[in-house]
Amino acid sequence: MNRTEFIIATAIILLLAFALGWFTYWLMHRFTRVAGSDMAELDNLAQSLHEAEEVRDQAIIYLEQREAELLNQIAQTEAELRAAMEGLRDARHEAEEMRAYIERMHANS
């Protein structure tokens, strides 16, 4: 390969490298560019997303408060149930004692 052929081969390689680089840039620019109307739409979507996140956060706070209230009510109801069951147990025991006393009184008479 003489000097002229080497220069021509180098020029062709450089031209192909430039063309490939330019084509790659064009593709990247084509796929990544955002038009003005698209940017406005993206702004609207971002605003809507922000509002949705705020509503979600408020809903989570409300649900946590409601859950705490319900757990408190459940605890109170369970305490009342235990007290009622204990009272019922005492009343049954007392009724059984009264029956036994009455039976003894009838047996003695």
C-alpha positions in Angstrom: 0.0 0.0 0.0 1.5 3.3 -1.1 1.1 6.7 0.5 -1.9 7.7 -1.8 -3.9 4.5 -1.1 -3.2 5.0 2.7 -4.5 8.6 2.6 -7.6 7.5 0.7 -8.3 4.6 3.1 -7.8 6.9 6.1 -10.1 9.5 4.6 -12.8 6.9 3.9 -12.5 5.5 7.4 -12.8 9.0 8.9 -15.8 9.9 6.7 -17.5 6.7 7.7 -16.8 7.4 11.4 -18.2 11.0 11.0 -21.3 9.7 9.2 -21.9 7.0 11.9 -21.4 9.6 14.6 -23.8 12.1 13.0 -26.4 9.4 12.4 -26.1 8.3 16.1 -26.5 11.9 17.2 -29.5 12.3 14.9 -31.2 9.2 16.3 -30.5 10.2 19.9 -31.8 13.7 19.3 -34.9 12.3 17.5 -35.8 10.0 20.4 -34.9 12.3 23.3 -36.3 15.7 22.1 -39.4 17.0 23.8 -41.6 19.4 21.9 -43.2 22.4 23.6 -46.6 20.9 23.7 -45.1 17.7 25.2 -43.4 19.8 27.8 -46.7 21.5 28.8 -48.3 18.0 29.0 -45.4 16.8 31.2 -45.9 19.8 33.5 -49.6 19.0 33.8 -48.8 15.3 34.5 -46.3 16.3 37.1 -48.8 18.7 38.8 -51.5 15.9 38.7 -49.0 13.4 40.2 -48.1 15.9 42.9 -51.8 16.4 43.8 -52.5 12.7 43.7 -49.6 12.1 46.1 -50.9 14.8 48.5 -54.4 13.2 48.4 -52.8 9.7 49.0 -50.8 11.1 52.0 -54.0 12.6 53.5 -55.9 9.3 52.9 -53.1 7.4 54.7 -53.2 9.8 57.6 -57.0 9.5 57.8 -56.8 5.7 57.7 -54.2 5.6 60.4 -56.3 7.8 62.7 -59.4 5.8 61.9 -57.5 2.6 62.6 -56.3 3.9 66.0 -59.9 5.0 66.9 -61.3 1.5 66.0 -58.5 -0.3 67.9 -59.4 1.9 70.9 -63.1 1.0 70.6 -62.2 -2.7 70.2 -60.1 -2.5 73.4 -62.9 -0.8 75.3 -65.5 -3.3 74.0 -63.3 -6.2 75.0 -62.9 -4.8 78.5 -66.7 -4.3 78.8 -67.2 -7.8 77.5 -64.8 -9.2 80.1 -66.5 -7.3 82.9 -70.0 -8.4 81.7 -68.8 -12.1 81.5 -67.4 -11.8 85.0 -70.6 -10.3 86.3 -72.6 -13.1 84.6 -70.3 -15.7 86.1 -70.9 -14.2 89.5 -74.6 -14.0 89.0 -74.8 -17.6 87.9 -72.7 -18.7 90.9 -75.0 -16.7 93.2 -78.1 -18.2 91.5 -76.7 -21.6 91.9 -76.1 -20.9 95.6 -79.7 -19.6 95.9 -81.1 -22.8 94.3 -79.0 -24.9 96.6 -80.3 -22.9 99.6 -83.9 -23.1 98.5 -83.5 -26.9 97.9 -82.1 -27.3 101.4 -84.9 -25.2 102.9 -87.5 -27.4 101.0 -85.7 -30.5 102.1 -85.7 -29.3 105.8 -89.4 -28.5 105.8 
